Amino acid sequence: MEKEKKISDSSKVPQEKKVHFVSLGCPKNLVDTEMMLGALVYDGYQVVDDPTKAETIVVNTCGFIEEAKKESIDKVLELAKLKKTSSLKKLVVAGCLTQRYKEDLVEGLPEADLFIGSGQFQNIATILKASYQGSQEKKFFHLPTYLQEDSSPRINSQPKHRAYLKISEGCKKRCAFCAIPLIRGDLQSRQIKSIVSEAKLLVAGGVKELIVISHDFTDFGWDLRKDKIDSQANSHSLLKALAEQSGAQWIRVLYLYPDGVSPELLQLIKEKDNLVKYFDMPLQHINNEMLKKMNRRMTRSQIELVLQQIRTTLPDAVIRTQFIVGFPGETEEQFQELLSFVQEQQLDRVGCFIYSPEENTKAGIMPDQIDLKTKQRRHDELMEVQMQISRKRHKNQIGKEFEVLVEGYSEETELLLVGRNSQQAPEIDGVTYINEGSAKIGDLVKVTVTDSHDYDLVGKISQSIN
């Protein structure tokens, strides 16, 4: 992490406390990392980018799919070697992988010193202090999740002009392939006033783009209504409050499930200029039998109606989705239906996952598991179709003018600025390269597109906004 702060400490913990963080997985996990950062900096730790300079290393793991689990384990083992060559004293394994595998992980990773689950990471400062003072306790995963509070310290690790805003924990849906409810539990929504308060603080600190994250934005508030805590809490009222009260120039929402995208929500997004016309809406499949097996609770015709409503209400909206190929029992005919759907719909952004069987999920024990070679071939075919669509859609942007948030300089040359227009979410979409004009990082400028690539745009600054 880039944040560094030196604070003297007079406790029994080492006088100069240096910690290095590694955050793996999704943006929701990153927010947890940022809260751990806040807790440790408040407790006198200095955050360092170089792991060889740290007495403490925290790896916030992902336990969602097999590839992510392997990445987490490999990173822990890699960093554990520093105990022999550096000042490393405490290696902490935190997050979803710890929460999911608990005792198995403790036994299987003797290289680590502390294991902190997704329900106790907020106590990391207290846990570390006790460990340095001689406590032998190394397991902290008794609660499934922790719902962020107003008093939760947090340090934004993103560029100063953008930040993630997590609105809930857990999920009320039970998709057959997904382990999230097993790890994070049922849906727990933060109260709207708390979310808006945090949003205002982030904007006051220089944030221009708020990226709203959860496991399903459209289910927000369901638990608050059910438990009679707030009868008015829903995704529409939250988004309206953020648009009118936060002061953010861009508000982007990720993870909207199609069953909750209502005409009222679309109208709100149309009316509010600072609500980005961007729909990150995971569909997973389009064949009705596959959707039923996945426990998605929508049909193809219902999904097509939602897509039509978005395009009718917001013709310039960008639609991003994700599909799963190789789900148990997926026939070649069903895959071809999905492929045809992608060709017909000409969606702006498409991601594709190869199905990964997960323990204790309904799909993990289904018969007719698909072999890896077939899954890979289907993935490659779908992504090749989408690349052609993306190339064509980007070419059609040439000559158009977009508002662009400047992110920094190109890794290849400082002669090129890199930014994102409202159609481009950080980390998951392409970027806009600026080869003419000058601006500072965090500036909003208008850029005229002069060239395009498969996933990126190129343009020149036509006007400075701020």
C-alpha positions as CSV (number, residue, x, y, z in Angstrom):
1,M,0.0,0.0,0.0
2,E,1.2,3.5,-0.7
3,K,0.0,5.1,2.6
4,E,2.8,5.6,5.1
5,K,2.7,7.2,8.5
6,K,5.1,7.2,11.4
7,I,3.7,7.4,14.9
8,S,5.8,6.8,18.0
9,D,4.6,4.1,20.4
10,S,5.4,3.5,24.0
11,S,3.6,0.2,24.6
12,K,5.3,-3.2,24.9
13,V,4.9,-3.7,21.2
14,P,8.2,-2.9,19.2
15,Q,9.0,0.8,19.2
16,E,9.1,1.1,15.4
17,K,6.1,-0.9,14.0
18,K,6.1,-1.4,10.3
19,V,3.4,-3.3,8.4
20,H,3.0,-4.4,4.8
21,F,-0.4,-5.2,3.3
22,V,-1.3,-7.5,0.5
23,S,-5.0,-7.4,-0.5
24,L,-6.3,-10.1,-2.8
25,G,-9.7,-10.6,-4.4
26,C,-12.6,-8.2,-5.0
27,P,-13.1,-4.5,-4.1
28,K,-15.2,-5.5,-1.1
29,N,-12.2,-7.3,0.3
30,L,-10.1,-4.2,-0.4
31,V,-12.4,-2.1,1.8
32,D,-11.8,-4.6,4.6
33,T,-8.1,-4.1,4.0
34,E,-8.5,-0.4,4.2
35,M,-10.2,-0.7,7.6
36,M,-7.3,-2.8,8.8
37,L,-5.0,-0.1,7.5
38,G,-6.9,2.5,9.4
39,A,-6.9,0.5,12.7
40,L,-3.2,-0.1,12.6
41,V,-2.1,3.4,11.6
42,Y,-4.3,4.7,14.4
43,D,-2.4,2.3,16.7
44,G,0.9,3.6,15.6
45,Y,2.0,1.5,12.7
46,Q,3.9,2.7,9.7
47,V,2.7,1.2,6.5
48,V,5.5,0.2,4.1
49,D,5.4,-0.8,0.4
50,D,8.5,-3.0,0.7
51,P,7.7,-6.3,2.5
52,T,11.3,-6.8,3.4
53,K,11.1,-3.7,5.7
54,A,8.1,-4.9,7.7
55,E,8.0,-6.7,11.0
56,T,4.3,-7.5,10.3
57,I,2.8,-8.6,7.0
58,V,-1.0,-9.0,6.5
59,V,-2.4,-11.0,3.6
60,N,-6.1,-10.4,3.1
61,T,-7.1,-13.5,1.2
62,C,-9.8,-14.4,-1.3
63,G,-11.6,-17.8,-1.0
64,F,-14.2,-17.4,-3.8
65,I,-12.9,-19.8,-6.5
66,E,-10.1,-22.3,-6.9
67,E,-7.8,-19.9,-8.8
68,A,-8.2,-17.2,-6.1
69,K,-7.6,-19.7,-3.3
70,K,-4.4,-20.9,-4.9
71,E,-3.2,-17.3,-5.4
72,S,-3.8,-16.6,-1.7
73,I,-1.9,-19.7,-0.5
74,D,1.0,-19.1,-2.9
75,K,1.3,-15.5,-1.7
76,V,1.4,-16.5,2.0
77,L,4.1,-19.2,1.3
78,E,6.1,-16.7,-0.7
79,L,6.1,-14.1,2.0
80,A,6.7,-16.6,4.8
81,K,10.3,-17.1,3.3
82,L,11.0,-13.5,4.5
83,K,11.2,-14.8,8.1
84,K,14.7,-16.1,7.2
85,T,16.0,-13.1,5.3
86,S,14.3,-10.0,6.8
87,S,12.9,-8.5,10.1
88,L,9.5,-10.2,9.6
89,K,8.1,-11.5,12.9
90,K,4.3,-11.8,12.4
91,L,2.7,-13.1,9.2
92,V,-1.1,-12.6,9.4
93,V,-3.6,-14.4,7.2
94,A,-6.9,-12.6,7.1
95,G,-10.1,-12.6,5.1
96,C,-12.4,-14.9,3.2
97,L,-10.1,-17.9,2.9
98,T,-9.4,-17.9,6.6
99,Q,-13.2,-17.6,7.3
100,R,-14.1,-20.4,4.9
101,Y,-11.5,-23.0,5.9
102,K,-10.8,-22.1,9.5
103,E,-9.1,-25.0,11.3
104,D,-8.0,-26.7,8.1
105,L,-6.0,-23.5,7.1
106,V,-4.5,-23.2,10.6
107,E,-3.2,-26.8,10.4
108,G,-2.2,-26.5,6.7
109,L,-0.3,-23.2,7.0
110,P,2.1,-23.4,10.0
111,E,4.2,-20.7,8.3
112,A,1.5,-18.1,9.4
113,D,1.3,-16.7,12.9
114,L,-2.2,-15.4,13.1
115,F,-5.5,-16.2,11.3
116,I,-8.2,-13.5,11.3
117,G,-11.5,-14.2,9.6
118,S,-13.9,-11.8,7.9
119,G,-15.8,-11.1,11.1
120,Q,-12.9,-10.0,13.3
121,F,-10.5,-8.1,11.1
122,Q,-11.6,-4.9,12.7
123,N,-9.9,-6.0,15.9
124,I,-6.5,-6.5,14.2
125,A,-4.7,-3.9,16.3
126,T,-5.8,-5.5,19.6
127,I,-5.0,-9.0,18.2
128,L,-1.5,-8.0,17.1
129,K,-0.7,-6.2,20.3
130,A,-1.6,-9.3,22.4
131,S,0.4,-11.5,20.1
132,Y,3.5,-9.3,20.4
133,Q,3.0,-9.4,24.2
134,G,3.2,-13.1,24.2
135,S,-0.4,-14.4,23.6
136,Q,-0.4,-17.9,22.1
137,E,-3.9,-17.5,20.6
138,K,-3.7,-17.6,16.8
139,K,-7.3,-18.2,15.6
140,F,-9.8,-15.4,15.3
141,F,-12.8,-16.4,13.1
142,H,-15.8,-16.9,15.4
143,L,-18.1,-14.4,13.6
144,P,-18.8,-14.7,9.8
145,T,-18.8,-11.1,9.0
146,Y,-18.4,-7.5,10.3
147,L,-20.7,-4.7,9.3
148,Q,-18.9,-1.4,8.9
149,E,-19.8,1.1,11.6
150,D,-19.6,4.9,11.6
151,S,-16.6,4.7,14.0
152,S,-14.7,2.2,11.8
153,P,-11.3,3.8,10.9
154,R,-10.4,3.5,7.2
155,I,-7.6,4.7,4.9
156,N,-8.5,4.9,1.3
157,S,-5.8,3.0,-0.6
158,Q,-7.1,4.1,-4.0
159,P,-6.0,7.2,-5.9
160,K,-7.3,10.3,-4.0
161,H,-10.0,11.0,-6.6
162,R,-11.9,7.7,-6.2
163,A,-13.0,5.3,-3.5
164,Y,-15.1,2.3,-3.0
165,L,-18.2,2.6,-0.8
166,K,-19.4,-0.7,0.7
167,I,-23.1,-0.7,1.6
168,S,-23.7,-4.2,2.9
169,E,-22.3,-7.6,3.8
170,G,-23.4,-11.1,2.9
171,C,-26.1,-12.1,0.4
172,K,-29.7,-13.2,0.5
173,K,-29.5,-15.1,-2.8
174,R,-28.4,-18.7,-3.0
175,C,-26.9,-19.2,-6.4
176,A,-26.0,-22.8,-6.8
177,F,-22.4,-22.1,-7.8
178,C,-21.6,-19.4,-5.1
179,A,-19.9,-19.8,-1.8
180,I,-20.3,-16.2,-0.6
181,P,-23.2,-16.9,1.8
182,L,-21.1,-19.7,3.3
183,I,-18.3,-17.3,4.0
184,R,-20.0,-13.9,4.6
185,G,-23.5,-15.1,5.8
186,D,-26.9,-13.5,5.1
187,L,-27.5,-10.0,3.8
188,Q,-26.7,-7.2,6.4
189,S,-27.3,-3.7,5.1
190,R,-25.8,-0.6,6.6
191,Q,-28.2,2.2,7.4
192,I,-28.5,4.9,4.7
193,K,-27.5,7.7,7.0
194,S,-24.3,5.9,7.8
195,I,-23.4,5.3,4.2
196,V,-24.2,8.9,3.2
197,S,-22.1,10.1,6.1
198,E,-19.1,8.1,4.9
199,A,-19.6,9.2,1.3
200,K,-19.5,12.9,2.4
201,L,-16.3,12.3,4.3
202,L,-14.7,10.7,1.3
203,V,-15.8,13.5,-1.0
204,A,-14.5,16.1,1.5
205,G,-11.1,14.3,1.3
206,G,-11.0,14.8,-2.5
207,V,-12.9,11.9,-3.9
208,K,-14.7,12.6,-7.1
209,E,-15.9,9.1,-8.0
210,L,-17.7,6.9,-5.5
211,I,-18.0,3.3,-6.6
212,V,-20.8,1.6,-4.7
213,I,-20.2,-2.1,-3.9
214,S,-22.0,-5.0,-2.3
215,H,-22.8,-8.6,-3.2
216,D,-26.1,-7.4,-4.7
217,F,-27.0,-3.7,-4.8
218,T,-30.6,-4.3,-5.7
219,D,-31.3,-6.3,-2.5
220,F,-30.0,-3.4,-0.3
221,G,-32.3,-2.7,2.7
222,W,-34.3,-6.0,2.5
223,D,-33.1,-7.0,6.0
224,L,-33.7,-3.5,7.4
225,R,-37.3,-3.6,6.1
226,K,-37.8,-7.2,7.3
227,D,-36.6,-6.4,10.8
228,K,-38.6,-3.1,10.9
229,I,-35.4,-1.0,11.4
230,D,-36.1,1.2,8.3
231,S,-39.2,0.6,6.3
232,Q,-37.9,3.0,3.6
233,A,-34.5,1.4,3.0
234,N,-34.0,0.1,-0.5
235,S,-31.7,0.6,-3.4
236,H,-33.7,3.5,-4.9
237,S,-33.8,5.5,-1.7
238,L,-30.1,4.9,-1.1
239,L,-29.0,5.9,-4.6
240,K,-31.2,9.0,-4.4
241,A,-29.7,10.1,-1.1
242,L,-26.1,9.6,-2.4
243,A,-26.9,11.5,-5.6
244,E,-28.4,14.4,-3.7
245,Q,-26.3,14.6,-0.6
246,S,-22.8,13.1,-1.1
247,G,-21.4,15.8,-3.4
248,A,-19.7,13.2,-5.6
249,Q,-19.3,14.1,-9.3
250,W,-19.6,10.4,-10.4
251,I,-21.4,7.7,-8.6
252,R,-20.9,4.3,-10.1
253,V,-22.9,1.2,-8.9
254,L,-21.4,-2.3,-9.3
255,Y,-23.2,-5.6,-9.0
256,L,-26.8,-5.0,-9.9
257,Y,-28.7,-8.2,-10.3
258,P,-31.3,-8.0,-13.1
259,D,-34.3,-9.0,-11.0
260,G,-34.0,-5.8,-9.0
261,V,-33.5,-3.3,-11.9
262,S,-36.9,-1.5,-11.8
263,P,-38.3,1.2,-14.1
264,E,-38.2,3.5,-11.0
265,L,-34.5,2.9,-10.5
266,L,-33.8,3.5,-14.2
267,Q,-35.7,6.8,-14.1
268,L,-33.7,8.0,-11.1
269,I,-30.4,7.2,-12.9
270,K,-31.7,9.1,-15.9
271,E,-32.6,12.2,-13.9
272,K,-29.4,12.5,-11.8
273,D,-26.4,13.8,-13.7
274,N,-23.9,12.4,-11.2
275,L,-25.3,8.8,-11.4
276,V,-23.1,7.1,-14.0
277,K,-25.1,5.4,-16.7
278,Y,-23.3,2.1,-16.3
279,F,-24.9,-1.2,-15.4
280,D,-22.7,-4.0,-14.0
281,M,-25.3,-6.7,-14.2
282,P,-24.1,-10.4,-13.9
283,L,-26.4,-12.6,-15.9
284,Q,-24.3,-15.9,-15.7
285,H,-26.3,-17.6,-18.5
286,I,-29.3,-17.2,-20.7
287,N,-30.6,-20.7,-21.3
288,N,-33.7,-21.2,-19.1
289,E,-32.6,-24.7,-17.9
290,M,-29.2,-23.5,-17.0
291,L,-30.6,-20.5,-15.2
292,K,-32.9,-22.8,-13.2
293,K,-30.0,-25.1,-12.3
294,M,-28.0,-22.1,-11.2
295,N,-30.9,-21.0,-9.0
296,R,-30.9,-17.6,-10.7
297,R,-34.7,-17.3,-10.5
298,M,-35.0,-15.4,-13.8
299,T,-35.9,-16.6,-17.3
300,R,-34.4,-15.5,-20.6
301,S,-37.5,-13.4,-21.5
302,Q,-37.3,-11.6,-18.1
303,I,-33.7,-10.8,-18.7
304,E,-34.3,-9.5,-22.2
305,L,-37.1,-7.3,-20.9
306,V,-34.7,-5.7,-18.4
307,L,-32.1,-5.1,-21.1
308,Q,-34.8,-3.5,-23.3
309,Q,-36.0,-1.3,-20.5
310,I,-32.4,-0.1,-19.8
311,R,-31.8,0.7,-23.5
312,T,-35.2,2.4,-23.9
313,T,-34.8,4.6,-20.8
314,L,-31.0,5.2,-21.2
315,P,-30.0,4.7,-24.8
316,D,-26.4,5.7,-24.1
317,A,-26.0,3.4,-21.0
318,V,-23.2,0.9,-20.9
319,I,-24.1,-2.6,-20.0
320,R,-21.5,-4.9,-18.5
321,T,-22.2,-8.5,-17.6
322,Q,-20.5,-11.8,-16.7
323,F,-21.3,-15.4,-17.9
324,I,-20.3,-18.8,-16.6
325,V,-19.4,-21.5,-19.1
326,G,-19.0,-25.2,-18.3
327,F,-21.6,-25.3,-15.5
328,P,-22.6,-28.9,-14.7
329,G,-24.8,-30.4,-17.4
330,E,-24.3,-27.5,-19.9
331,T,-24.8,-29.0,-23.3
332,E,-23.2,-27.8,-26.5
333,E,-26.7,-26.6,-27.7
334,Q,-27.1,-24.5,-24.5
335,F,-23.7,-23.0,-24.9
336,Q,-24.5,-22.1,-28.5
337,E,-27.6,-20.4,-27.3
338,L,-25.5,-18.3,-25.0
339,L,-23.1,-17.5,-27.8
340,S,-25.9,-16.4,-30.1
341,F,-27.3,-14.3,-27.3
342,V,-24.0,-12.5,-27.0
343,Q,-23.9,-11.9,-30.7
344,E,-27.5,-10.6,-30.8
345,Q,-27.3,-8.3,-27.8
346,Q,-24.0,-6.6,-28.7
347,L,-23.3,-5.9,-25.0
348,D,-20.7,-3.3,-24.2
349,R,-18.6,-5.3,-21.7
350,V,-18.6,-9.1,-21.2
351,G,-16.5,-11.1,-18.8
352,C,-16.5,-14.9,-18.8
353,F,-15.7,-17.4,-16.0
354,I,-14.9,-21.0,-16.4
355,Y,-17.0,-22.9,-13.9
356,S,-15.1,-23.9,-10.8
357,P,-16.7,-26.5,-8.5
358,E,-16.8,-25.3,-4.9
359,E,-17.1,-27.3,-1.7
360,N,-20.5,-27.2,0.1
361,T,-22.3,-25.6,-2.8
362,K,-25.2,-27.2,-4.6
363,A,-23.4,-27.1,-8.0
364,G,-20.3,-28.7,-6.6
365,I,-22.0,-32.1,-6.2
366,M,-24.1,-32.0,-9.3
367,P,-23.6,-34.8,-11.8
368,D,-22.4,-34.2,-15.4
369,Q,-19.4,-32.0,-14.5
370,I,-17.8,-30.6,-17.7
371,D,-14.2,-31.4,-18.5
372,L,-11.6,-28.6,-18.4
373,K,-10.8,-28.8,-22.1
374,T,-14.4,-28.2,-23.1
375,K,-14.8,-25.4,-20.6
376,Q,-11.7,-23.6,-21.8
377,R,-12.8,-24.0,-25.4
378,R,-16.2,-22.5,-24.7
379,H,-14.6,-19.6,-22.7
380,D,-12.3,-18.8,-25.6
381,E,-15.1,-18.9,-28.2
382,L,-17.2,-16.6,-26.2
383,M,-14.5,-14.1,-25.6
384,E,-13.4,-14.1,-29.2
385,V,-17.0,-13.2,-30.2
386,Q,-17.0,-10.4,-27.6
387,M,-13.6,-9.1,-28.7
388,Q,-15.0,-8.5,-32.2
389,I,-18.0,-6.8,-30.7
390,S,-15.9,-4.6,-28.4
391,R,-13.6,-3.7,-31.3
392,K,-16.5,-2.6,-33.4
393,R,-18.2,-0.6,-30.6
394,H,-15.0,1.2,-29.7
395,K,-14.4,2.1,-33.4
396,N,-17.9,3.7,-33.3
397,Q,-16.7,6.0,-30.5
398,I,-14.1,7.8,-32.7
399,G,-15.1,11.5,-33.1
400,K,-17.2,11.5,-29.9
401,E,-16.5,13.6,-26.8
402,F,-16.4,12.1,-23.3
403,E,-15.9,13.4,-19.8
404,V,-12.7,11.7,-18.6
405,L,-11.2,11.3,-15.1
406,V,-7.4,11.5,-15.3
407,E,-5.8,8.5,-13.5
408,G,-2.1,9.1,-14.1
409,Y,0.6,8.3,-16.7
410,S,0.9,5.3,-19.0
411,E,3.2,2.6,-17.7
412,E,4.9,2.6,-21.1
413,T,5.6,6.3,-21.4
414,E,5.0,9.5,-19.5
415,L,4.1,11.1,-22.8
416,L,0.6,9.5,-22.5
417,L,-1.9,10.3,-19.8
418,V,-4.3,7.6,-18.8
419,G,-7.9,8.2,-17.8
420,R,-11.3,6.6,-17.7
421,N,-14.6,7.9,-19.1
422,S,-17.9,7.1,-17.4
423,Q,-18.1,3.9,-19.5
424,Q,-14.9,2.5,-18.0
425,A,-14.8,1.2,-14.4
426,P,-11.4,0.9,-12.7
427,E,-9.5,-2.4,-12.9
428,I,-12.2,-4.3,-14.9
429,D,-12.6,-2.2,-18.1
430,G,-10.3,-0.6,-20.5
431,V,-8.9,2.9,-20.3
432,T,-8.7,6.1,-22.3
433,Y,-5.2,7.2,-23.3
434,I,-4.7,10.9,-23.8
435,N,-2.0,11.8,-26.3
436,E,-2.7,15.5,-26.7
437,G,-3.2,18.1,-24.0
438,S,-2.2,18.4,-20.3
439,A,-4.0,17.7,-17.1
440,K,-3.3,16.7,-13.5
441,I,-4.1,13.4,-11.9
442,G,-7.7,13.6,-10.6
443,D,-8.8,16.2,-13.1
444,L,-12.0,15.9,-15.0
445,V,-11.5,16.8,-18.7
446,K,-13.4,16.5,-21.9
447,V,-11.6,14.2,-24.4
448,T,-12.4,13.8,-28.1
449,V,-11.7,10.2,-29.2
450,T,-9.3,10.0,-32.2
451,D,-8.5,6.3,-32.2
452,S,-9.6,3.0,-30.7
453,H,-8.3,-0.5,-29.8
454,D,-10.0,-3.7,-28.8
455,Y,-10.7,-2.5,-25.3
456,D,-9.2,1.0,-25.0
457,L,-9.7,4.4,-26.5
458,V,-7.3,7.2,-27.5
459,G,-8.1,10.9,-27.6
460,K,-7.1,14.5,-27.1
461,I,-8.2,16.9,-24.4
462,S,-10.8,19.3,-25.8
463,Q,-11.8,21.1,-22.6
464,S,-10.8,21.2,-19.0
465,I,-13.8,20.9,-16.6
466,N,-12.0,21.6,-13.3
